[in-house]
C-alpha cells in the first residue's frame, strides 16, 4: 500500500518532469465539466479550474468532453496550499502565434470566420484565436452594407500583430485588391457564362447586390427566378451565399450583371407538348395582383388569370375577393403566346356558366318576375338566376308617349314581369320585354276593370302630345282631354310627373294596349 510519503515523492517526481515556467504550454486531462467552468488535471499538486467559455467554439458549442487531453498555459504555480492558475485560451493563442507570424511575414492568405460586430469592425476567429477586422478594410470601396458578412468564412491577410496586447489585425481588402489587380484575370473571371458564388449584400425593389469578392454584381429581379416575384426577399435574404451566372461584364464601368434563374431549366421549354390550348389543368395560386392572379401549373410553369376571367358576372372584381394564396384550382388555357412567353388562363370557364344555365332553363317567350337592379338612359336592368342581369331596352318598355319618361317611373327594387325576347349565352346577353308582356297579357290584366269605375294612376308624362299614366300592374294609360284642357294643364302645371291622381275609366283600347281615362269629376 502506498504511503502518504511515497505519494508525495511520486507527485514531486511527476512535477519535476514538467516545465514549470509560467507561460509554458502543458497537457491536461478534463476530469469534470460544470455549468460555468471546466476542471482539469495537469499532474500538479492541485487541480485547475478554467472558465467554460474558453472551451466554447465560434458556433457556441462545447468542444471538449470528460477524459479529453487538452493543452493549457501554466499562468501561476502555487506552493501546494493554493490553486494552480491555468488558461486554455492563452494556450491556443500561443500555439498559433508562431504560425500566424509566418503568414504575416510571407503575406500569405489565411481563412477565418467572421464572428460578430464590434466597435469599428468585426471579430474574426482565426485558427482558434480572435482577431480584429477594421470596417475600413472589409471591402475595396467603403460600404455601409457589412452585416451580411457575419458568420461567413472568408480569406484575409494579416497586416499587424502585437504580442503584448494580444492584438491581430486583418484585412479583407488586401486579398480583394490582389485578386482584382489584373484586368485580364478579371476579364477571365467574369467572362459571360461563367458560374461563380457570392454573398447577398443588399436587397432592393429592383434586385439584389451580390458581393463577388472585391466587386459587386447586380442580380436583377427578373433574373432571380423564372416565376414572377414582387420583391427579391421572397426568395433571397441578406447574407445568403448563392450560385450565380455572369450575364455581362462591363470592364470599363466595372459592372457585373448576374443571373440566378439561368442556372435552372427554363420552364417555358416544358410548355410545348405539356400545355394545350382549351385544356383544363390543376394549379396553385402563387401571386395575386390588382389585374389578376398568377398560378403555378407545375414544373414552375406559370400563367395569368386576368380579372375578366375570374367571375362570370363581375368583370372588374377584386382578385382578392375571389381567390387566396395557396388555393388549388382548375384553370382553362385560353391563350398560348409563344412570342411573349405567356399563358393566359380562365378560372370562370371551369365553373358553371350562369348564362348557359339560364339558356338551358328558359325559352323565348317565357314570362319571368324579377327585381330591378339599375335604370339607365337606354333601359332597365333586372336580376336573374345565377347572379346575371337581363336588359329591358328602352324600345321594349312602352309604345305610348316617350319611353324615357316611362323608364323614370320605375324604381330600383321594383318587381316587374317581363317576357324573354332572346338569349345569347355566348355574348352574355339576355333581352327582355316589358311592353311585350303587357301586350300578350292585356286582356287578362284588364278583365276586372269596369268602364266608368274609379281608378288610381300615376302621371308618367305631361307634354303637348298628351298626359300618360301608369296604372296598377304597370298597365299603360292616357287621359282623354280636349286640346284646350291639355294646353291648360301644360301651362299651369296642374298635373306633374309622379303625381298620384284619381281617374274614371273611359274605355279600354285593346288595339293600342292602353286604358283611356278621364279626370275624376270631369265634365266629359
C-alpha positions as CSV (number, residue, x, y, z in Angstrom):
1,X,0.0,0.0,0.0
2,X,1.4,3.4,-1.0
3,X,2.0,5.7,2.0
4,X,1.5,9.5,2.0
5,X,5.2,9.9,1.9
6,X,5.5,7.7,-1.2
7,X,2.6,9.6,-2.9
8,X,4.3,12.9,-2.3
9,X,7.5,11.5,-3.7
10,X,5.7,10.4,-6.8
11,X,4.0,13.8,-7.2
12,X,7.2,15.6,-6.8
13,X,8.8,13.3,-9.4
14,X,5.9,14.0,-11.9
15,X,6.1,17.7,-11.3
16,X,9.8,17.7,-11.8
17,X,9.4,16.3,-15.3
18,X,7.2,19.3,-16.3
19,X,8.4,22.7,-17.4
20,X,7.0,24.8,-14.6
21,X,7.9,28.1,-16.1
22,X,4.9,30.4,-16.1
23,X,3.6,30.8,-19.7
24,X,4.6,27.3,-20.8
25,X,2.1,25.0,-22.5
26,X,1.4,21.7,-20.7
27,X,-1.0,18.8,-21.4
28,X,-4.0,18.4,-19.0
29,X,-6.9,16.0,-18.8
30,X,-10.5,17.1,-18.4
31,X,-11.9,15.5,-15.3
32,X,-15.2,17.3,-14.9
33,X,-17.5,19.9,-16.6
34,X,-19.7,22.2,-14.6
35,X,-22.2,24.9,-15.6
36,X,-19.6,27.7,-15.7
37,X,-16.2,26.1,-15.5
38,X,-14.1,23.0,-16.5
39,X,-12.0,21.1,-14.0
40,X,-8.7,19.8,-15.4
41,X,-5.8,17.8,-14.0
42,X,-2.3,18.7,-15.3
43,X,-0.5,16.3,-12.9
44,X,0.2,19.2,-10.4
45,X,-0.5,19.4,-6.7
46,X,-3.9,20.9,-7.3
47,X,-6.5,20.7,-10.0
48,X,-7.0,23.6,-12.3
49,X,-10.3,25.4,-12.9
50,X,-10.8,27.2,-16.2
51,X,-13.9,29.2,-17.3
52,X,-16.2,27.1,-19.5
53,X,-16.3,30.0,-22.0
54,X,-12.7,29.2,-23.0
55,X,-13.8,25.8,-24.4
56,X,-16.7,27.2,-26.5
57,X,-16.1,27.5,-30.2
58,X,-17.4,30.2,-32.6
59,X,-20.6,28.2,-33.2
60,X,-21.4,28.3,-29.4
61,X,-20.6,24.6,-29.0
62,X,-18.6,23.0,-26.2
63,X,-15.5,21.5,-27.9
64,X,-14.3,19.1,-25.1
65,X,-15.6,16.1,-23.1
66,X,-14.6,14.4,-19.9
67,X,-11.4,12.5,-20.5
68,X,-10.1,14.7,-23.3
69,X,-6.5,15.8,-23.1
70,X,-6.1,19.5,-23.9
71,X,-3.2,21.9,-23.9
72,X,-3.3,24.8,-21.4
73,X,-0.9,27.5,-20.4
74,X,0.6,27.5,-16.9
75,X,-0.1,31.0,-15.7
76,X,0.8,30.7,-12.0
77,X,2.1,27.8,-9.7
78,X,1.2,28.0,-6.0
79,X,3.2,26.5,-3.2
80,X,0.9,23.4,-2.7
81,X,-1.6,25.1,-0.5
82,X,-3.3,27.3,-3.0
83,X,-4.6,27.0,-6.6
84,X,-2.8,26.5,-9.9
85,X,-3.9,29.1,-12.5
86,X,-4.2,27.7,-16.0
87,X,-5.6,29.1,-19.3
88,X,-6.9,27.3,-22.3
89,X,-7.3,30.5,-24.3
90,X,-3.7,31.5,-23.8
91,X,-2.5,28.1,-24.8
92,X,-4.5,28.3,-28.1
93,X,-3.1,31.8,-28.8
94,X,0.5,30.9,-28.0
95,X,0.4,27.8,-30.2
96,X,-0.9,29.6,-33.3
97,X,1.0,32.8,-32.8
98,X,4.1,31.4,-34.4
99,X,2.1,30.1,-37.4
100,X,0.4,33.4,-37.8
101,X,3.7,35.3,-37.7
102,X,4.9,33.2,-40.5
103,X,1.8,34.0,-42.5
104,X,2.3,37.7,-41.8
105,X,6.0,37.6,-42.8
106,X,5.2,35.8,-46.1
107,X,2.0,37.8,-46.8
108,X,0.0,34.6,-47.2
109,X,-3.7,34.3,-47.1
110,X,-5.5,32.8,-44.1
111,X,-9.1,31.8,-43.7
112,X,-11.2,32.9,-40.8
113,X,-14.8,33.1,-39.6
114,X,-16.5,36.5,-39.1
115,X,-18.0,36.1,-35.6
116,X,-19.7,39.4,-34.9
117,X,-19.7,43.1,-35.0
118,X,-17.7,45.2,-32.5
119,X,-16.9,48.9,-32.4
120,X,-15.1,49.9,-35.6
121,X,-15.3,46.5,-37.3
122,X,-15.6,42.7,-36.7
123,X,-14.1,40.0,-34.6
124,X,-12.8,37.0,-36.7
125,X,-12.0,33.6,-35.4
126,X,-8.6,32.7,-36.8
127,X,-7.1,29.3,-36.1
128,X,-8.9,29.2,-32.7
129,X,-7.9,32.8,-31.7
130,X,-9.7,36.1,-32.1
131,X,-8.6,38.7,-34.5
132,X,-9.9,42.2,-35.5
133,X,-11.1,43.2,-38.9
134,X,-11.5,47.0,-39.2
135,X,-14.6,48.2,-41.0
136,X,-12.4,50.2,-43.4
137,X,-10.6,47.0,-44.5
138,X,-13.7,44.9,-45.2
139,X,-14.1,45.8,-48.9
140,X,-12.2,47.5,-51.7
141,X,-14.6,50.5,-51.5
142,X,-16.1,51.9,-48.3
143,X,-19.5,50.4,-47.7
144,X,-22.2,50.6,-45.0
145,X,-23.6,47.2,-46.0
146,X,-21.5,44.8,-44.0
147,X,-23.9,42.9,-41.8
148,X,-24.2,40.2,-44.4
149,X,-20.6,39.1,-43.7
150,X,-21.4,37.9,-40.2
151,X,-21.0,34.1,-39.8
152,X,-19.2,33.8,-43.2
153,X,-15.7,32.2,-43.6
154,X,-13.6,34.5,-45.7
155,X,-10.0,35.0,-46.8
156,X,-7.8,37.6,-45.1
157,X,-4.3,38.9,-44.9
158,X,-2.6,39.6,-41.5
159,X,-1.4,43.2,-41.5
160,X,-0.4,43.7,-37.9
161,X,0.3,41.5,-34.8
162,X,1.0,42.8,-31.3
163,X,2.0,40.1,-28.8
164,X,2.0,42.3,-25.8
165,X,-1.6,43.4,-26.4
166,X,-2.6,40.0,-27.9
167,X,-3.8,42.0,-30.9
168,X,-4.1,40.7,-34.5
169,X,-5.4,43.0,-37.3
170,X,-6.7,41.6,-40.6
171,X,-7.5,42.9,-44.0
172,X,-10.0,41.5,-46.5
173,X,-9.4,44.5,-48.7
174,X,-5.8,43.4,-49.4
175,X,-7.0,40.0,-50.6
176,X,-9.5,41.5,-52.9
177,X,-7.1,44.0,-54.3
178,X,-4.7,41.2,-55.2
179,X,-7.5,39.2,-56.8
180,X,-8.5,42.2,-59.0
181,X,-5.1,43.5,-59.7
182,X,-5.0,42.1,-63.3
183,X,-7.6,43.3,-65.8
184,X,-7.0,40.1,-67.8
185,X,-7.7,38.0,-64.8
186,X,-10.9,40.0,-64.1
187,X,-12.0,39.6,-67.7
188,X,-11.4,35.9,-67.5
189,X,-13.1,35.5,-64.1
190,X,-16.2,37.4,-65.1
191,X,-16.5,36.2,-68.6
192,X,-20.1,35.8,-69.8
193,X,-21.4,32.4,-69.0
194,X,-19.1,31.8,-66.1
195,X,-20.7,30.4,-62.9
196,X,-19.5,31.7,-59.5
197,X,-20.5,32.2,-55.9
198,X,-21.4,35.3,-54.0
199,X,-23.0,36.7,-50.9
200,X,-26.3,38.6,-50.9
201,X,-25.2,42.1,-49.8
202,X,-28.3,44.1,-50.2
203,X,-31.9,43.8,-51.4
204,X,-33.8,46.5,-53.3
205,X,-37.2,46.6,-55.1
206,X,-35.4,46.0,-58.4
207,X,-33.0,43.3,-57.5
208,X,-30.1,42.1,-55.2
209,X,-26.5,43.3,-55.0
210,X,-24.1,40.4,-54.7
211,X,-20.6,40.6,-53.2
212,X,-18.4,38.6,-55.6
213,X,-15.2,39.3,-53.6
214,X,-13.8,42.7,-54.5
215,X,-16.5,43.7,-56.9
216,X,-20.3,43.9,-56.6
217,X,-22.7,42.4,-59.1
218,X,-26.4,43.2,-59.8
219,X,-28.9,40.3,-59.8
220,X,-32.0,41.9,-61.4
221,X,-35.3,40.8,-60.0
222,X,-36.3,39.4,-63.4
223,X,-33.2,37.2,-63.3
224,X,-33.8,35.7,-59.9
225,X,-36.4,33.2,-60.8
226,X,-38.4,32.1,-63.8
227,X,-41.6,32.7,-62.0
228,X,-42.9,36.2,-61.2
229,X,-41.9,37.7,-57.9
230,X,-42.9,41.1,-56.4
231,X,-39.7,41.5,-54.3
232,X,-36.3,39.7,-54.1
233,X,-36.9,39.0,-50.4
234,X,-39.5,36.4,-51.5
235,X,-36.5,34.1,-52.4
236,X,-33.3,35.7,-51.0
237,X,-32.2,37.2,-47.7
238,X,-29.1,39.3,-46.9
239,X,-26.2,37.1,-46.1
240,X,-27.2,34.1,-48.3
241,X,-24.4,32.5,-50.3
242,X,-25.7,31.7,-53.7
243,X,-24.6,30.3,-57.1
244,X,-24.9,32.8,-59.9
245,X,-24.1,33.1,-63.6
246,X,-22.3,36.0,-65.2
247,X,-24.6,37.5,-67.9
248,X,-22.5,40.5,-68.7
249,X,-19.3,42.2,-67.5
250,X,-18.6,45.8,-68.3
251,X,-14.9,46.1,-67.7
252,X,-14.8,49.9,-68.3
253,X,-17.5,50.6,-65.7
254,X,-16.5,47.6,-63.6
255,X,-20.1,46.3,-63.5
256,X,-21.2,42.7,-63.5
257,X,-24.8,41.6,-64.4
258,X,-25.8,38.3,-62.9
259,X,-28.5,35.7,-63.3
260,X,-29.7,33.0,-60.9
261,X,-32.6,31.6,-62.8
262,X,-30.3,30.9,-65.7
263,X,-28.7,28.0,-63.7
264,X,-32.0,26.1,-63.8
265,X,-34.1,24.8,-66.7
266,X,-36.4,27.3,-68.5
267,X,-39.9,26.1,-67.6
268,X,-41.3,27.6,-70.9
269,X,-39.4,24.8,-72.7
270,X,-41.8,22.4,-70.9
271,X,-44.9,24.1,-72.2
272,X,-44.8,22.7,-75.7
273,X,-46.3,19.2,-75.6
274,X,-47.4,19.5,-72.0
275,X,-49.8,22.5,-72.1
276,X,-52.5,22.6,-74.7
277,X,-55.0,25.3,-75.7
278,X,-58.5,24.9,-74.3
279,X,-57.4,22.2,-71.9
280,X,-58.1,22.3,-68.2
281,X,-55.3,21.8,-65.6
282,X,-54.9,21.8,-61.9
283,X,-53.0,24.7,-60.5
284,X,-52.0,26.6,-57.3
285,X,-52.4,30.3,-56.7
286,X,-48.9,31.8,-56.1
287,X,-49.4,35.5,-56.5
288,X,-52.3,38.0,-56.5
289,X,-52.1,41.3,-58.3
290,X,-54.6,44.1,-58.9
291,X,-55.0,43.0,-62.5
292,X,-55.2,39.2,-62.0
293,X,-54.0,36.1,-60.4
294,X,-50.8,34.1,-61.1
295,X,-51.0,30.3,-60.8
296,X,-48.4,27.5,-60.9
297,X,-49.3,24.7,-63.3
298,X,-46.4,22.5,-62.1
299,X,-42.8,22.4,-63.1
300,X,-42.6,26.1,-62.4
301,X,-44.9,26.9,-65.4
302,X,-46.9,30.0,-64.5
303,X,-49.9,31.5,-66.1
304,X,-52.1,34.6,-65.5
305,X,-55.8,34.7,-64.9
306,X,-56.9,38.2,-65.7
307,X,-59.6,39.9,-63.7
308,X,-62.1,39.5,-66.6
309,X,-61.7,35.7,-66.4
310,X,-62.3,35.3,-62.7
311,X,-66.0,35.8,-62.4
312,X,-68.9,35.4,-64.8
313,X,-70.9,38.3,-63.5
314,X,-68.3,40.9,-62.4
315,X,-65.6,41.7,-65.0
316,X,-63.8,44.1,-62.7
317,X,-64.0,42.2,-59.4
318,X,-61.1,42.4,-57.0
319,X,-59.0,39.2,-57.4
320,X,-58.6,39.1,-53.6
321,X,-62.3,38.6,-53.2
322,X,-62.3,35.6,-55.4
323,X,-59.1,33.6,-54.6
324,X,-56.4,33.4,-51.9
325,X,-52.7,32.5,-52.0
326,X,-52.3,28.7,-51.9
327,X,-55.7,27.9,-53.3
328,X,-55.7,24.9,-55.5
329,X,-58.0,25.5,-58.5
330,X,-58.7,24.2,-62.0
331,X,-57.9,26.6,-64.9
332,X,-58.6,26.6,-68.6
333,X,-55.8,27.6,-71.1
334,X,-57.4,30.3,-73.3
335,X,-54.2,31.6,-75.0
336,X,-50.6,30.5,-75.5
337,X,-48.4,33.4,-76.6
338,X,-45.1,31.9,-77.8
339,X,-43.5,35.2,-78.7
340,X,-44.2,36.8,-75.3
341,X,-43.9,33.5,-73.4
342,X,-47.2,34.0,-71.7
343,X,-50.1,31.6,-70.7
344,X,-53.5,33.2,-70.4
345,X,-55.9,31.2,-68.3
346,X,-59.5,31.3,-67.2
347,X,-60.9,30.4,-63.8
348,X,-64.5,31.2,-64.5
349,X,-64.7,28.9,-67.5
350,X,-64.1,26.0,-65.2
351,X,-67.2,27.0,-63.2
352,X,-70.9,26.7,-64.2
353,X,-71.7,29.4,-66.8
354,X,-74.9,31.1,-65.5
355,X,-75.7,32.4,-69.0
356,X,-75.7,28.8,-70.3
357,X,-77.7,27.6,-67.3
358,X,-80.3,30.3,-67.9
359,X,-80.4,29.3,-71.6
360,X,-81.0,25.7,-70.6
361,X,-83.7,26.6,-68.2
362,X,-85.6,29.2,-70.2
363,X,-87.0,29.6,-73.6
364,X,-88.0,32.6,-75.8
365,X,-91.5,33.8,-74.7
366,X,-91.1,32.7,-71.1
367,X,-92.5,35.2,-68.6
368,X,-90.3,35.9,-65.6
369,X,-90.7,38.0,-62.5
370,X,-87.6,39.9,-61.4
371,X,-86.2,42.8,-59.4
372,X,-84.9,46.0,-61.0
373,X,-81.2,46.3,-60.4
374,X,-80.5,49.5,-62.1
375,X,-82.1,52.0,-64.5
376,X,-80.1,53.7,-67.3
377,X,-80.9,56.1,-70.2
378,X,-81.1,53.1,-72.6
379,X,-83.1,50.6,-70.5
380,X,-83.8,48.7,-67.3
381,X,-81.5,46.0,-65.9
382,X,-83.1,43.3,-63.8
383,X,-81.6,40.5,-61.8
384,X,-81.9,36.9,-62.9
385,X,-81.0,33.5,-61.5
386,X,-77.2,32.9,-61.2
387,X,-76.4,36.5,-60.4
388,X,-76.7,37.6,-64.0
389,X,-78.6,40.6,-65.5
390,X,-81.2,40.9,-68.2
391,X,-81.9,44.1,-70.1
392,X,-85.3,45.7,-71.0
393,X,-84.2,48.0,-73.7
394,X,-85.9,51.4,-73.9
395,X,-87.7,50.4,-77.1
396,X,-89.3,47.5,-75.3
397,X,-90.7,49.5,-72.3
398,X,-93.8,51.0,-73.9
399,X,-95.4,52.2,-77.2
400,X,-97.0,55.3,-75.5
401,X,-95.6,58.8,-75.4
402,X,-91.9,59.0,-74.7
403,X,-90.3,55.7,-73.4
404,X,-87.7,57.6,-71.4
405,X,-90.5,59.1,-69.4
406,X,-91.9,55.7,-68.6
407,X,-88.4,54.4,-67.6
408,X,-88.2,57.1,-65.0
409,X,-91.4,55.9,-63.4
410,X,-89.7,52.7,-62.4
411,X,-87.5,52.5,-59.3
412,X,-84.6,50.2,-58.2
413,X,-86.0,47.3,-56.2
414,X,-89.4,47.3,-58.0
415,X,-90.6,43.8,-59.1
416,X,-91.7,43.6,-62.7
417,X,-92.9,40.9,-65.1
418,X,-91.2,40.7,-68.5
419,X,-91.1,38.3,-71.4
420,X,-87.9,36.7,-72.7
421,X,-87.2,38.1,-76.2
422,X,-83.8,36.5,-76.8
423,X,-80.9,34.6,-75.1
424,X,-77.4,34.9,-76.4
425,X,-75.3,32.9,-73.9
426,X,-72.1,33.3,-75.9
427,X,-72.3,37.1,-75.9
428,X,-73.8,37.0,-72.3
429,X,-76.9,38.9,-73.3
430,X,-80.5,38.3,-72.3
431,X,-83.1,40.7,-73.8
432,X,-86.4,41.1,-72.1
433,X,-89.6,42.9,-73.0
434,X,-91.9,44.8,-70.6
435,X,-94.4,46.1,-73.2
436,X,-94.5,42.6,-74.9
437,X,-95.6,41.0,-71.7
438,X,-98.3,43.6,-71.1
439,X,-99.5,43.3,-74.7
440,X,-99.6,39.5,-74.6
441,X,-101.5,39.5,-71.3
442,X,-103.5,42.7,-71.8
443,X,-106.9,41.0,-71.7
444,X,-106.2,39.2,-68.5
445,X,-104.7,42.3,-66.9
446,X,-107.7,44.4,-67.7
447,X,-110.5,41.9,-67.4
448,X,-111.5,43.2,-63.9
449,X,-111.6,46.9,-65.0
450,X,-115.1,48.3,-65.4
451,X,-116.0,51.2,-67.6
452,X,-116.8,54.3,-65.5
453,X,-115.2,52.9,-62.4
454,X,-112.8,55.0,-60.4
455,X,-109.1,54.0,-60.5
456,X,-105.8,55.3,-59.1
457,X,-103.0,56.2,-61.5
458,X,-99.5,57.7,-61.6
459,X,-98.7,60.6,-64.0
460,X,-95.7,59.4,-66.1
461,X,-95.5,62.1,-68.8
462,X,-97.0,65.6,-69.4
463,X,-96.4,67.2,-72.8
464,X,-98.1,68.8,-75.7
465,X,-98.8,65.4,-77.1
466,X,-100.8,64.2,-74.1
467,X,-100.8,63.1,-70.4
468,X,-99.8,59.5,-70.0
469,X,-100.4,57.3,-67.0
470,X,-99.3,54.1,-65.3
471,X,-101.9,52.0,-63.6
472,X,-101.6,49.0,-61.3
473,X,-99.6,46.1,-62.7
474,X,-97.8,48.6,-64.9
475,X,-100.7,48.9,-67.3
476,X,-100.2,52.0,-69.5
477,X,-102.9,54.6,-69.8
478,X,-103.6,58.1,-71.1
479,X,-106.0,60.9,-70.2
480,X,-108.7,61.8,-72.8
481,X,-108.6,65.6,-72.9
482,X,-109.7,68.3,-75.2
483,X,-107.0,70.4,-76.8
484,X,-107.7,73.4,-74.6
485,X,-107.7,71.2,-71.4
486,X,-104.4,69.7,-72.4
487,X,-103.0,73.2,-73.1
488,X,-104.2,74.5,-69.7
489,X,-102.7,71.5,-67.9
490,X,-99.3,72.1,-69.6
491,X,-99.4,75.9,-69.0
492,X,-100.5,75.7,-65.3
493,X,-98.6,72.5,-64.4
494,X,-101.7,71.4,-62.6
495,X,-100.5,67.8,-63.3
496,X,-96.9,66.8,-62.7
497,X,-94.8,63.7,-63.2
498,X,-95.0,61.1,-60.4
499,X,-98.3,62.7,-59.2
500,X,-100.9,60.3,-58.0
501,X,-104.4,61.0,-59.3
502,X,-107.9,59.5,-59.3
503,X,-109.4,58.8,-62.7
504,X,-112.5,57.3,-64.3
505,X,-112.1,54.5,-66.8
506,X,-113.4,55.9,-70.1
507,X,-112.5,52.9,-72.4
508,X,-110.1,50.1,-72.9
509,X,-108.1,50.4,-76.1
510,X,-107.2,46.8,-77.0
511,X,-105.6,47.8,-80.3
512,X,-103.0,50.1,-78.7
513,X,-102.9,48.2,-75.4
514,X,-103.9,51.1,-73.1
515,X,-106.6,52.2,-70.7
516,X,-108.3,55.5,-71.7
517,X,-109.1,57.6,-68.6
518,X,-110.8,60.9,-67.7
519,X,-110.1,63.0,-64.7
520,X,-112.4,62.4,-61.8
521,X,-115.4,64.7,-61.9
522,X,-114.5,65.7,-65.5
523,X,-117.4,67.3,-67.3
524,X,-117.0,65.0,-70.3
